[in-house]
């Protein structure tokens, strides 16, 4: 029997940094996420691994909407028009 607080895979990302950014972005909207697989993802091998981002089953739909609404589903893609990079030197 499944409990709505059981963790489910939300998505997979290529690096631990991507997983951390996604976890923190979801947390800003009240969705608790964790990740696993970071140890293996750092290896360079013939069969590369991904880092899985996990959320409670009850939060999965909200987390997916947040990912789409905030473009969190494209790790590594930065919208530089939204980033304050300061004044040029």
HUZI-V765534 format. One record per helix or strand. SS is the DSSP state (H for helix, E for strand). FROM is the first residue (numbers start at 0). LEN is the number of residues. If there is no record, write none. Layout:
BEGIN
ss=SS from=FROM len=LEN
ss=SS from=FROM len=LEN
END
This chain:
BEGIN
ss=E from=6 len=7
ss=H from=15 len=12
ss=E from=32 len=4
ss=H from=37 len=4
ss=E from=50 len=6
ss=H from=56 len=13
ss=H from=79 len=3
END
